[in-house]
């Protein structure tokens, strides 16, 4: 885990330094500005019965939305960002279609400039959840007259919309070079984790096992410090990289266990409507899993910017 943290830190540091060079000449403009991208990635593989090289026919699709709407007037700035991803895959022979991606995230931060500097008094809000149910898959025996005659795929629901959900907010200081390069420090951040209490009311449930929530409860309150960083820049012509880093430490319990959520999105534009996209996300939250959660998505598909 230490190697992963070091690698992640080096990548983010290099990214922020590069972004600073890219944005140092930008001048902020008053009024509303917005931009967004919708991407549809599609993958399909098929093998007939005579194919000797091995392989399983499959079909997969992933829909992504990234939308920014920002406002600046004099010494006041207000930035909003919506991130939404949903993906499915179906393998031949499997009983169920499975998710490959599922995220809904809303970010909002308002700031008031401190004199004529890049610093702002700020207040931020972040909300995260998922669209659809998540499952744990396993094989179960098929019985006929009390005799096992085979197995079949089965599943049990482990998560769904708003279970879990995360809402955090707090005052702080924003350093903003441009809309594409900013860091917010919030040393007094409240965070509420909410879940379906059906998951915390099962027999034998142990306090904290489900996203840190106690038995028979549906919420968990935390109070701590948050750092949020954002950097977007062009690597080369027609290739852009977006970096989103969120850190959180809970003062009330194990503050040394910092929650980490880092996402890198690389878009390689082929033409106005087609692009190749790479997404890498690393999450560390010891209330959910005692280790890093890693997500990678790569695909070629339709891309529309607005």
C-alpha positions as CSV (number, residue, x, y, z in Angstrom):
1,X,0.0,0.0,0.0
2,X,2.9,2.4,0.7
3,X,4.2,1.9,-2.8
4,X,0.8,2.7,-4.2
5,X,0.5,5.8,-2.1
6,X,4.0,7.0,-3.1
7,X,3.2,6.4,-6.8
8,X,-0.1,8.2,-6.4
9,X,1.5,11.2,-4.7
10,X,4.2,11.5,-7.4
11,X,1.6,11.4,-10.1
12,X,-0.5,14.0,-8.6
13,X,2.4,16.3,-7.8
14,X,3.7,16.1,-11.3
15,X,0.3,16.7,-12.7
16,X,-0.3,19.8,-10.5
17,X,3.1,21.3,-11.5
18,X,2.4,20.7,-15.2
19,X,-1.0,22.2,-14.8
20,X,0.4,25.3,-13.1
21,X,2.7,25.9,-16.1
22,X,-0.3,25.4,-18.5
23,X,-2.6,27.8,-16.7
24,X,-0.4,30.7,-15.5
25,X,-1.3,32.9,-18.5
26,X,-5.1,32.5,-18.2
27,X,-7.2,35.5,-17.2
28,X,-10.6,34.8,-15.4
29,X,-13.7,36.3,-17.1
30,X,-16.9,37.5,-15.4
31,X,-20.2,35.8,-16.0
32,X,-21.4,32.2,-16.6
33,X,-19.4,29.6,-18.4
34,X,-20.2,26.0,-19.0
35,X,-18.8,23.0,-20.8
36,X,-19.5,19.3,-20.9
37,X,-18.7,16.0,-22.5
38,X,-20.9,12.9,-23.1
39,X,-19.1,9.7,-24.1
40,X,-20.5,6.4,-25.2
41,X,-18.0,3.5,-25.3
42,X,-18.9,0.2,-26.8
43,X,-17.0,-3.1,-26.9
44,X,-18.0,-6.4,-28.4
45,X,-16.3,-9.8,-29.0
46,X,-17.7,-12.9,-30.6
47,X,-16.3,-16.4,-31.1
48,X,-18.0,-19.3,-33.0
49,X,-17.9,-22.9,-31.8
50,X,-15.0,-23.7,-34.1
51,X,-12.7,-21.0,-32.7
52,X,-9.7,-22.8,-31.3
53,X,-7.9,-19.9,-29.6
54,X,-10.3,-19.7,-26.7
55,X,-12.4,-16.8,-25.6
56,X,-15.9,-15.9,-24.4
57,X,-18.3,-13.8,-26.5
58,X,-19.3,-10.6,-24.7
59,X,-20.8,-7.2,-25.2
60,X,-20.2,-4.1,-23.0
61,X,-21.1,-0.4,-23.0
62,X,-20.3,2.6,-20.9
63,X,-22.0,6.0,-20.8
64,X,-20.3,9.0,-19.2
65,X,-21.2,12.6,-18.5
66,X,-18.9,15.4,-17.3
67,X,-20.5,18.8,-17.0
68,X,-19.1,22.0,-15.6
69,X,-21.0,25.2,-15.0
70,X,-19.1,28.1,-13.4
71,X,-19.8,31.7,-12.4
72,X,-17.6,34.6,-11.6
73,X,-18.6,38.2,-10.8
74,X,-16.0,40.6,-9.4
75,X,-14.5,38.9,-6.3
76,X,-17.1,36.1,-6.2
77,X,-16.6,32.7,-7.8
78,X,-19.0,29.7,-7.9
79,X,-17.9,26.4,-9.5
80,X,-20.2,23.4,-10.1
81,X,-19.4,20.0,-11.6
82,X,-21.5,16.9,-12.3
83,X,-19.9,13.5,-13.0
84,X,-22.0,10.5,-14.0
85,X,-20.9,7.1,-15.2
86,X,-22.8,3.9,-15.9
87,X,-21.6,0.7,-17.6
88,X,-22.8,-2.8,-18.2
89,X,-21.3,-6.0,-19.6
90,X,-22.8,-9.3,-20.6
91,X,-20.7,-12.5,-21.1
92,X,-22.1,-15.5,-22.9
93,X,-23.2,-18.2,-20.5
94,X,-23.5,-15.9,-17.5
95,X,-27.0,-15.6,-16.0
96,X,-26.8,-12.0,-15.1
97,X,-25.7,-8.8,-16.8
98,X,-23.0,-7.1,-14.6
99,X,-22.1,-3.5,-13.9
100,X,-18.7,-2.3,-14.9
101,X,-19.1,1.3,-13.8
102,X,-21.6,3.2,-11.7
103,X,-21.1,6.7,-10.2
104,X,-23.1,9.9,-9.6
105,X,-21.2,12.8,-8.1
106,X,-22.1,16.5,-7.6
107,X,-19.5,19.1,-6.6
108,X,-20.2,22.8,-5.7
109,X,-17.8,25.4,-4.3
110,X,-18.4,29.1,-3.7
111,X,-15.6,31.5,-3.0
112,X,-15.0,35.2,-2.2
113,X,-11.6,36.5,-3.2
114,X,-9.1,37.8,-0.7
115,X,-7.9,41.1,-2.0
116,X,-6.3,40.7,-5.5
117,X,-4.9,37.2,-5.0
118,X,-5.5,33.6,-6.0
119,X,-7.0,32.9,-2.5
120,X,-10.7,32.8,-1.7
121,X,-12.8,32.3,1.5
122,X,-14.8,29.2,0.4
123,X,-17.6,26.9,1.2
124,X,-17.9,23.5,-0.6
125,X,-20.5,20.7,-0.9
126,X,-19.9,17.3,-2.3
127,X,-22.5,14.5,-2.8
128,X,-21.7,10.9,-4.1
129,X,-23.8,7.8,-4.6
130,X,-24.5,5.3,-7.4
131,X,-27.4,4.7,-9.8
132,X,-28.1,1.0,-9.6
133,X,-27.8,-2.0,-7.3
134,X,-24.5,-3.8,-6.7
135,X,-24.3,-7.5,-6.2
136,X,-22.0,-10.2,-4.8
137,X,-22.0,-13.2,-7.2
138,X,-21.6,-16.8,-6.3
139,X,-22.4,-20.4,-7.4
140,X,-25.2,-22.3,-5.6
141,X,-26.2,-25.9,-5.8
142,X,-29.2,-27.0,-7.8
143,X,-31.2,-29.7,-6.0
144,X,-33.7,-32.2,-7.4
145,X,-35.4,-34.5,-4.9
146,X,-32.8,-33.5,-2.4
147,X,-29.9,-34.5,-4.7
148,X,-27.3,-32.0,-6.1
149,X,-27.5,-32.2,-9.8
150,X,-25.5,-29.1,-10.7
151,X,-24.8,-25.5,-9.9
152,X,-26.2,-22.2,-11.0
153,X,-25.1,-18.5,-10.7
154,X,-26.8,-16.6,-7.9
155,X,-26.4,-13.1,-6.4
156,X,-27.2,-11.1,-3.4
157,X,-27.7,-7.3,-3.3
158,X,-24.9,-5.4,-1.4
159,X,-25.5,-1.8,-2.4
160,X,-28.0,0.4,-4.3
161,X,-29.0,4.0,-4.9
162,X,-28.3,6.1,-1.8
163,X,-26.8,3.0,0.0
164,X,-24.2,4.2,0.4
165,X,-24.5,7.9,-0.1
166,X,-22.0,10.5,1.0
167,X,-22.7,14.2,1.7
168,X,-20.0,16.5,3.0
169,X,-19.8,20.3,3.3
170,X,-17.7,22.8,5.1
171,X,-15.9,26.2,5.1
172,X,-12.3,26.7,4.1
173,X,-9.8,28.4,1.8
174,X,-9.7,28.0,-2.0
175,X,-6.6,28.6,-4.1
176,X,-7.7,29.0,-7.7
177,X,-5.4,29.8,-10.6
178,X,-8.2,29.1,-13.1
179,X,-11.2,27.0,-13.7
180,X,-8.8,24.2,-14.7
181,X,-6.5,24.4,-11.7
182,X,-7.6,24.8,-8.1
183,X,-7.2,23.4,-4.6
184,X,-9.7,23.8,-1.7
185,X,-8.7,23.3,2.0
186,X,-11.6,22.7,4.4
187,X,-10.4,22.0,8.0
188,X,-13.9,21.9,9.5
189,X,-15.8,19.5,7.2
190,X,-19.0,17.6,8.3
191,X,-19.6,14.3,6.5
192,X,-22.8,12.2,6.6
193,X,-22.8,8.6,5.3
194,X,-26.3,7.2,4.8
195,X,-27.3,3.6,4.0
196,X,-30.4,1.4,3.8
197,X,-30.8,0.1,7.4
198,X,-31.9,-3.3,5.9
199,X,-28.1,-3.9,5.4
200,X,-27.3,-3.1,9.1
201,X,-30.2,-5.0,10.6
202,X,-29.2,-8.5,9.6
203,X,-28.6,-11.2,12.3
204,X,-25.1,-11.0,13.7
205,X,-24.3,-7.6,12.2
206,X,-21.2,-6.0,13.8
207,X,-21.1,-2.2,14.3
208,X,-19.2,-0.5,11.5
209,X,-19.2,-3.5,9.1
210,X,-21.3,-1.7,6.4
211,X,-19.5,1.5,5.5
212,X,-18.9,2.3,9.1
213,X,-22.6,2.5,10.1
214,X,-23.6,0.9,13.4
215,X,-26.2,-1.9,13.8
216,X,-29.8,-0.9,13.1
217,X,-28.7,2.6,12.0
218,X,-29.0,4.3,8.6
219,X,-26.5,7.1,9.1
220,X,-23.0,7.8,10.3
221,X,-21.8,11.3,11.2
222,X,-18.1,12.3,10.8
223,X,-16.3,15.6,11.4
224,X,-12.8,16.2,9.9
225,X,-10.6,17.9,7.3
226,X,-11.0,17.8,3.5
227,X,-8.7,18.7,0.7
228,X,-10.0,18.8,-2.9
229,X,-7.8,19.3,-5.9
230,X,-8.6,19.7,-9.6
231,X,-6.3,20.0,-12.6
232,X,-7.0,19.8,-16.3
233,X,-4.6,20.4,-19.1
234,X,-3.5,19.2,-22.6
235,X,-0.7,16.6,-22.7
236,X,-0.3,17.0,-26.4
237,X,-2.5,18.2,-29.2
238,X,-5.9,16.5,-29.0
239,X,-5.1,14.7,-25.8
240,X,-6.4,16.2,-22.5
241,X,-6.0,14.9,-19.0
242,X,-8.3,15.7,-16.1
243,X,-7.3,15.0,-12.5
244,X,-9.6,15.0,-9.4
245,X,-8.2,14.4,-5.9
246,X,-10.3,14.2,-2.7
247,X,-8.7,13.6,0.7
248,X,-10.6,13.3,4.0
249,X,-9.5,12.7,7.6
250,X,-12.1,12.0,10.3
251,X,-11.1,13.8,13.6
252,X,-13.6,11.7,15.6
253,X,-12.1,8.3,14.7
254,X,-8.7,7.2,13.4
255,X,-7.7,10.5,11.8
256,X,-4.5,9.0,10.6
257,X,-6.5,6.8,8.2
258,X,-7.0,9.4,5.4
259,X,-9.7,8.6,2.8
260,X,-8.3,9.0,-0.7
261,X,-10.3,9.3,-3.9
262,X,-8.2,10.0,-7.1
263,X,-9.5,10.0,-10.6
264,X,-7.6,10.5,-13.8
265,X,-9.5,10.9,-17.1
266,X,-7.6,11.0,-20.4
267,X,-9.4,11.9,-23.6
268,X,-7.8,11.4,-27.0
269,X,-9.8,13.2,-29.7
270,X,-10.0,11.5,-33.1
271,X,-12.5,13.8,-34.6
272,X,-15.5,15.9,-33.5
273,X,-17.5,12.9,-32.6
274,X,-15.1,10.1,-31.8
275,X,-12.5,9.7,-29.1
276,X,-10.6,7.1,-27.1
277,X,-11.0,7.5,-23.3
278,X,-9.0,6.1,-20.4
279,X,-10.2,6.4,-16.8
280,X,-8.3,5.4,-13.7
281,X,-9.7,5.7,-10.2
282,X,-8.2,4.7,-6.9
283,X,-10.2,4.8,-3.7
284,X,-9.0,4.1,-0.1
285,X,-11.7,4.1,2.5
286,X,-11.2,1.7,5.4
287,X,-14.8,1.9,6.4
288,X,-15.7,0.2,3.1
289,X,-12.7,-2.1,2.3
290,X,-9.3,-2.6,4.1
291,X,-7.3,-1.8,1.0
292,X,-7.4,0.2,-2.3
293,X,-10.3,-0.1,-4.7
294,X,-9.1,0.3,-8.3
295,X,-11.2,1.0,-11.4
296,X,-9.9,1.2,-14.9
297,X,-11.9,1.8,-18.1
298,X,-10.6,2.1,-21.6
299,X,-12.7,2.3,-24.8
300,X,-13.2,3.8,-28.2
301,X,-16.5,5.4,-28.8
302,X,-18.8,8.4,-29.6
303,X,-17.9,11.6,-27.9
304,X,-19.9,14.8,-27.9
305,X,-18.7,18.1,-26.3
306,X,-21.0,21.0,-25.5
